[in-house]
Amino acid sequence: MFQKFEGIKTTLWTGLAVSLLFVVACYSQSYWLSKINLIEQIVLGLFAVGIIFTAQFSRSRYTLLIISLLSFYLLFQQQLVSGDWFIQHQKWIFLSAMFILSFLVNVKDRSLISVHGALRFAAIFSCILLAKGWLILGEYLTAQTLLLGWPAQLSANITITLPLLLSCSYILFQSLRYPSLLIASLLTSLLVASLAYYQQLTLPLSAMLTLLLVHYIVVVVIDSYYLAYRDELTTIPSRRALNQYALSLGRRYCVAMVDIDHFKKFNDSYGHDIGDQVLKLVAAKLATVAEGGKAFRYGGEEFTLIFPRKTIEGATPELERIRQLIADYKIIIRHPVRKNKKARGSKPTEQTKTVSVTVSMGVSAREDKQSFEQVVKVADQALYRAKKKGRNNVSR
């Protein structure tokens, strides 16, 4: 079964934003190229800011990436080596970049001042050695394929083009598979490096690195905001986002508290994994709210719907629609059948069970001189009445 590609939107928006950034920079060179010395000073400051900023926000993969780019930039500026070393080893550097970016896709963010950090630095060093080993092997394979009569152009593609296609394909697949801004930015970094290597990007290196570093810092800010204001499990806005949103509400609005019926019993019967799936399902249905409503996860199995500029009468039909939408959805639960000793060697079998999930809702509208917390409390009391009336209903 094909994996659901949940990261298409993230990949496209990231690619579009970075492409636009570089297109604008390319077509406006006449305005800023005379200030290239200033940009070369700015990029060093951005390296420092980027390393400190990403480390502070526990984005160690970005920290490792920026440290790698800094080393690359110092090599280019001949601060770490002398003469034309950089020009002579362009292939090695480009291959190292491919392998490092592919490696960063596969690891998680961990503290760099730990065993995990030491292992990651060692892994990056291994990527550089692997690139050198592949370069030697690629030159040998190129020579052998030429002896076999392969076209010279095809043989030449073994060393660089083959690993580039594999790296791009792998990172693209992971970027499309997971909605991760980090993986999408790693993909764009590899594309920028490829264009620079094949001399299809005419920007000075300091300008390209400035744009990439700004991009990384912005992504960390967006990602941190997303983690702070989005519920990690359900991906809808969290309670913190609800409290922030409440500050923007006017004098007239409607609040609905939503609770999953018998959730604890459901969780105990089928396990926490199924319980998490139920939370995701209910959140996804609540996120379809119309009539100007907005869904939030309040905590546990409770959710909140806010309807700005709505009365209870105006919000109730939409609440009933969502309640029925959730009740009508059938969940198929698969779990293995326990076997006796004689049957343990046979092929595993599964039992399936179809269940439904229902929710109870309590709704209230703001009255004069009521705070948001008071409106929520009244909605919570209405939710309690909905439970007392038999659940799976909307109460006021």
C-alpha positions as CSV (number, residue, x, y, z in Angstrom):
1,M,0.0,0.0,0.0
2,F,1.3,3.4,-0.9
3,Q,2.2,5.8,1.9
4,K,0.0,8.8,2.1
5,F,2.1,11.8,1.0
6,E,1.3,14.4,3.7
7,G,4.2,16.7,3.0
8,I,3.2,17.8,-0.6
9,K,1.9,21.2,0.5
10,T,4.9,21.8,2.8
11,T,7.4,20.9,0.0
12,L,5.7,23.0,-2.6
13,W,5.4,26.1,-0.4
14,T,9.0,25.8,0.7
15,G,10.2,25.3,-2.8
16,L,8.1,28.2,-4.1
17,A,9.3,30.6,-1.3
18,V,13.0,29.7,-1.8
19,S,12.7,29.9,-5.6
20,L,11.1,33.3,-5.3
21,L,13.8,34.5,-2.9
22,F,16.6,33.4,-5.3
23,V,14.9,34.8,-8.4
24,V,14.5,38.2,-6.8
25,A,18.2,38.1,-5.7
26,C,19.3,37.2,-9.2
27,Y,17.4,39.9,-11.0
28,S,18.3,42.6,-8.5
29,Q,22.1,42.1,-8.5
30,S,22.7,45.5,-10.0
31,Y,21.3,47.0,-6.8
32,W,23.3,45.1,-4.2
33,L,26.4,43.7,-6.0
34,S,28.4,46.8,-5.3
35,K,27.9,46.1,-1.6
36,I,29.3,42.5,-1.8
37,N,32.0,43.3,0.8
38,L,29.3,44.2,3.3
39,I,27.4,41.0,2.5
40,E,30.5,39.0,3.2
41,Q,30.6,40.5,6.6
42,I,26.9,39.9,7.2
43,V,27.1,36.3,6.2
44,L,29.7,35.7,9.0
45,G,27.3,37.3,11.5
46,L,24.5,35.2,10.2
47,F,26.6,32.0,10.7
48,A,27.1,33.0,14.4
49,V,23.4,33.9,14.9
50,G,22.2,30.8,13.1
51,I,24.4,28.4,15.2
52,I,23.3,30.1,18.5
53,F,19.7,30.4,17.5
54,T,19.2,26.9,16.2
55,A,21.0,25.4,19.2
56,Q,18.9,27.5,21.6
57,F,15.7,26.2,20.0
58,S,17.1,22.6,20.1
59,R,17.2,22.3,16.3
60,S,20.5,20.4,16.3
61,R,20.2,19.3,12.7
62,Y,20.1,22.9,11.5
63,T,23.1,23.6,13.8
64,L,25.0,20.8,12.2
65,L,24.0,21.9,8.8
66,I,25.1,25.5,9.5
67,I,28.4,24.4,11.0
68,S,29.0,22.3,7.8
69,L,28.2,25.3,5.6
70,L,30.5,27.5,7.7
71,S,33.4,25.0,7.1
72,F,32.5,24.9,3.4
73,Y,32.6,28.8,3.3
74,L,35.9,29.0,5.1
75,L,37.4,26.5,2.6
76,F,36.1,28.6,-0.2
77,Q,37.6,31.7,1.4
78,Q,40.9,29.8,1.8
79,Q,40.8,30.4,5.6
80,L,41.3,26.7,6.4
81,V,43.5,25.8,3.4
82,S,45.7,27.6,0.9
83,G,46.0,27.9,-2.8
84,D,43.5,26.4,-5.2
85,W,42.6,23.5,-2.9
86,F,38.9,24.3,-3.1
87,I,38.8,24.3,-6.9
88,Q,40.7,21.0,-7.1
89,H,38.3,19.3,-4.7
90,Q,35.0,20.6,-5.8
91,K,33.7,17.1,-6.6
92,W,34.6,15.8,-3.1
93,I,32.9,18.8,-1.4
94,F,29.8,18.4,-3.5
95,L,29.5,14.7,-2.8
96,S,30.1,15.4,0.9
97,A,27.2,17.9,0.9
98,M,24.9,15.2,-0.7
99,F,25.8,12.6,1.9
100,I,25.5,15.1,4.8
101,L,22.1,16.3,3.7
102,S,20.8,12.8,3.2
103,F,22.2,11.8,6.7
104,L,20.4,14.8,8.4
105,V,17.1,13.6,7.0
106,N,17.4,10.4,8.9
107,V,18.3,11.6,12.4
108,K,16.4,13.3,15.1
109,D,17.2,16.5,17.0
110,R,19.3,15.8,20.0
111,S,21.6,17.9,22.2
112,L,25.0,18.4,20.6
113,I,26.6,18.6,24.1
114,S,26.1,14.9,24.7
115,V,26.9,11.4,23.4
116,H,24.3,11.9,20.7
117,G,26.1,15.1,19.6
118,A,29.5,13.4,19.4
119,L,28.0,10.5,17.4
120,R,26.4,13.0,14.9
121,F,29.7,14.9,14.4
122,A,31.4,11.5,13.9
123,A,28.7,10.5,11.4
124,I,29.2,13.8,9.4
125,F,32.9,13.1,9.3
126,S,32.1,9.6,8.1
127,C,30.0,11.2,5.3
128,I,33.0,13.2,4.2
129,L,35.2,10.0,4.2
130,L,32.4,8.1,2.3
131,A,32.3,10.8,-0.3
132,K,36.1,10.5,-0.8
133,G,35.8,6.7,-1.0
134,W,33.0,7.0,-3.6
135,L,35.0,9.5,-5.6
136,I,37.9,7.0,-5.9
137,L,35.5,4.1,-6.7
138,G,33.6,6.3,-9.2
139,E,36.8,7.1,-11.1
140,Y,37.7,3.4,-11.2
141,L,34.2,2.5,-12.4
142,T,34.3,5.3,-15.0
143,A,37.6,3.9,-16.4
144,Q,36.2,0.3,-16.5
145,T,33.0,1.4,-18.3
146,L,35.0,3.2,-20.9
147,L,37.0,0.0,-21.5
148,L,33.7,-1.8,-22.0
149,G,32.8,0.7,-24.7
150,W,30.2,2.8,-22.8
151,P,29.7,6.3,-24.2
152,A,32.1,8.8,-22.5
153,Q,29.2,11.0,-21.3
154,L,27.4,8.1,-19.7
155,S,30.6,6.9,-17.9
156,A,31.3,10.4,-16.6
157,N,27.8,10.5,-14.9
158,I,28.7,7.6,-12.5
159,T,30.8,9.7,-10.1
160,I,28.5,12.7,-9.5
161,T,25.2,12.4,-11.4
162,L,24.2,8.9,-10.0
163,P,24.6,9.8,-6.3
164,L,23.0,13.2,-6.9
165,L,19.9,11.5,-8.5
166,L,19.7,9.0,-5.6
167,S,20.1,11.7,-2.9
168,C,17.6,14.0,-4.6
169,S,15.1,11.2,-5.0
170,Y,15.5,10.0,-1.4
171,I,15.2,13.5,0.2
172,L,12.2,14.4,-2.2
173,F,10.4,11.2,-1.2
174,Q,10.9,11.9,2.5
175,S,9.8,15.5,2.1
176,L,6.6,14.5,0.3
177,R,6.0,11.7,2.8
178,Y,6.3,13.9,6.0
179,P,5.1,17.5,6.4
180,S,8.5,18.7,7.7
181,L,9.8,22.1,7.1
182,L,13.3,20.9,7.9
183,I,13.3,18.1,5.3
184,A,11.8,20.5,2.7
185,S,14.6,23.0,3.5
186,L,17.2,20.2,3.2
187,L,15.8,19.4,-0.3
188,T,16.0,23.0,-1.4
189,S,19.6,23.2,0.0
190,L,20.6,20.3,-2.2
191,L,19.0,21.8,-5.2
192,V,20.7,25.2,-4.6
193,A,24.1,23.3,-4.2
194,S,23.5,21.4,-7.4
195,L,22.7,24.6,-9.4
196,A,25.8,26.2,-8.0
197,Y,28.0,23.2,-8.8
198,Y,26.8,23.0,-12.4
199,Q,27.2,26.8,-12.6
200,Q,23.5,27.5,-13.3
201,L,23.3,29.9,-10.4
202,T,25.3,33.1,-10.9
203,L,25.0,34.6,-7.4
204,P,28.2,35.0,-5.3
205,L,28.7,32.3,-2.7
206,S,28.3,34.8,0.2
207,A,24.9,35.9,-1.2
208,M,23.7,32.3,-1.7
209,L,24.7,31.4,1.9
210,T,23.0,34.6,3.2
211,L,19.7,33.6,1.6
212,L,20.0,30.0,2.8
213,L,20.8,31.1,6.4
214,V,17.9,33.6,6.5
215,H,15.7,30.8,5.2
216,Y,16.9,28.4,8.0
217,I,16.3,31.0,10.7
218,V,12.8,31.8,9.4
219,V,12.0,28.1,9.2
220,V,13.1,27.5,12.8
221,V,10.9,30.5,14.0
222,I,7.9,29.1,12.0
223,D,8.5,25.6,13.3
224,S,8.9,26.7,16.9
225,Y,5.7,28.7,16.6
226,Y,3.9,25.7,15.1
227,L,5.1,23.5,18.0
228,A,4.0,26.0,20.6
229,Y,0.6,26.7,19.2
230,R,-0.3,23.4,17.5
231,D,-1.2,20.2,19.2
232,E,1.4,17.6,18.2
233,L,-0.9,14.6,18.0
234,T,-4.0,16.1,16.3
235,T,-2.2,19.0,14.5
236,I,-5.1,21.4,15.2
237,P,-4.4,24.6,17.3
238,S,-3.6,23.9,21.0
239,R,-5.0,25.4,24.2
240,R,-2.3,28.1,24.2
241,A,-3.5,29.1,20.7
242,L,-7.0,29.2,22.1
243,N,-6.1,31.6,24.8
244,Q,-4.2,33.8,22.3
245,Y,-7.2,33.7,19.9
246,A,-9.6,34.6,22.7
247,L,-7.8,38.0,23.0
248,S,-8.9,38.9,19.5
249,L,-12.6,38.1,20.0
250,G,-15.2,40.8,20.0
251,R,-18.2,41.2,22.3
252,R,-20.3,38.6,20.6
253,Y,-19.2,35.1,20.1
254,C,-20.2,31.5,20.9
255,V,-18.1,28.8,22.6
256,A,-18.8,25.0,22.3
257,M,-17.0,22.5,24.5
258,V,-16.7,19.0,22.9
259,D,-16.0,15.8,24.7
260,I,-15.5,12.3,23.3
261,D,-18.1,9.9,24.9
262,H,-16.7,7.0,26.9
263,F,-13.1,7.8,25.7
264,K,-11.4,6.2,28.8
265,K,-13.4,3.0,28.3
266,F,-12.5,3.0,24.6
267,N,-8.8,3.6,25.4
268,D,-8.7,0.8,28.0
269,S,-10.5,-1.6,25.7
270,Y,-8.5,-1.1,22.5
271,G,-5.2,0.5,23.6
272,H,-3.6,3.9,23.5
273,D,-2.7,3.6,19.8
274,I,-6.4,3.3,18.8
275,G,-7.2,6.0,21.3
276,D,-4.8,8.3,19.5
277,Q,-6.4,7.5,16.2
278,V,-9.8,8.4,17.7
279,L,-8.4,11.7,18.8
280,K,-7.0,12.4,15.4
281,L,-10.3,11.4,13.7
282,V,-12.4,13.7,16.0
283,A,-10.0,16.6,15.5
284,A,-10.1,16.1,11.7
285,K,-13.9,16.2,11.7
286,L,-14.0,19.3,14.0
287,A,-11.5,21.0,11.7
288,T,-14.1,21.0,9.0
289,V,-16.2,23.4,11.0
290,A,-17.9,26.0,8.8
291,E,-19.9,29.2,9.6
292,G,-16.6,31.0,10.6
293,G,-15.9,28.5,13.4
294,K,-12.4,27.5,14.6
295,A,-11.4,24.2,16.3
296,F,-8.9,23.8,19.2
297,R,-7.8,21.0,21.4
298,Y,-8.5,21.9,24.9
299,G,-6.8,19.0,26.6
300,G,-7.2,15.2,26.9
301,E,-10.4,14.2,25.0
302,E,-11.8,17.7,25.2
303,F,-12.0,20.1,22.3
304,T,-13.3,23.7,21.9
305,L,-15.1,25.3,19.0
306,I,-15.2,29.1,18.7
307,F,-17.8,30.9,16.6
308,P,-17.0,34.7,16.4
309,R,-20.1,37.0,15.9
310,K,-22.5,34.0,16.3
311,T,-25.4,33.3,18.6
312,I,-26.3,29.9,20.0
313,E,-29.1,29.6,17.4
314,G,-26.6,30.5,14.6
315,A,-24.0,27.9,15.8
316,T,-26.2,25.0,16.8
317,P,-27.0,23.7,13.2
318,E,-23.3,23.5,12.4
319,L,-22.6,21.8,15.8
320,E,-25.3,19.2,15.0
321,R,-23.8,18.6,11.5
322,I,-20.4,17.9,13.0
323,R,-21.8,15.7,15.8
324,Q,-23.6,13.6,13.2
325,L,-20.6,13.5,10.9
326,I,-18.5,12.0,13.8
327,A,-21.3,9.6,14.8
328,D,-21.7,8.3,11.2
329,Y,-18.0,7.5,10.8
330,K,-17.2,3.8,11.2
331,I,-13.8,2.8,12.6
332,I,-12.4,-0.6,11.7
333,I,-10.2,-2.0,14.5
334,R,-7.9,-4.8,13.6
335,H,-6.2,-6.9,16.2
336,P,-4.5,-10.3,16.2
337,V,-6.2,-13.4,17.5
338,R,-4.5,-15.1,20.4
339,K,-3.7,-18.7,19.5
340,N,-3.2,-21.9,21.4
341,K,0.1,-23.8,21.3
342,K,-0.9,-26.0,18.4
343,A,-1.8,-23.1,16.2
344,R,1.2,-20.9,16.9
345,G,3.1,-22.1,13.9
346,S,0.4,-21.2,11.4
347,K,-0.1,-17.9,9.6
348,P,-1.2,-15.0,11.9
349,T,-4.9,-14.1,11.7
350,E,-6.7,-11.0,12.6
351,Q,-10.1,-10.1,13.9
352,T,-11.8,-6.9,12.8
353,K,-14.4,-5.0,14.7
354,T,-16.4,-1.9,13.5
355,V,-17.1,0.7,16.1
356,S,-18.5,4.3,16.2
357,V,-17.4,7.3,18.2
358,T,-19.8,9.9,19.5
359,V,-19.2,13.3,21.1
360,S,-21.2,15.4,23.5
361,M,-21.3,19.2,23.1
362,G,-22.1,22.1,25.4
363,V,-22.6,25.5,23.9
364,S,-22.8,29.0,25.4
365,A,-22.8,32.6,24.1
366,R,-21.1,35.5,25.7
367,E,-23.3,37.8,27.7
368,D,-22.5,41.3,28.9
369,K,-19.5,41.7,31.1
370,Q,-18.6,38.0,30.8
371,S,-14.9,37.1,30.4
372,F,-13.8,34.4,28.0
373,E,-13.1,32.1,31.0
374,Q,-16.6,32.5,32.2
375,V,-18.1,31.7,28.8
376,V,-16.0,28.5,28.7
377,K,-17.2,27.6,32.2
378,V,-20.9,28.0,31.2
379,A,-20.2,25.9,28.0
380,D,-18.6,23.3,30.2
381,Q,-21.7,23.2,32.4
382,A,-23.8,22.7,29.3
383,L,-21.5,19.8,28.3
384,Y,-22.2,18.2,31.6
385,R,-25.9,18.4,31.0
386,A,-25.4,16.8,27.5
387,K,-23.7,13.9,29.3
388,K,-26.5,13.6,31.8
389,K,-29.0,13.5,28.9
390,G,-27.5,10.4,27.4
391,R,-24.5,11.7,25.5
392,N,-24.2,12.2,21.7
393,N,-26.2,15.5,21.7
394,V,-25.8,19.2,21.8
395,S,-26.9,21.0,25.0
396,R,-27.1,24.7,26.0
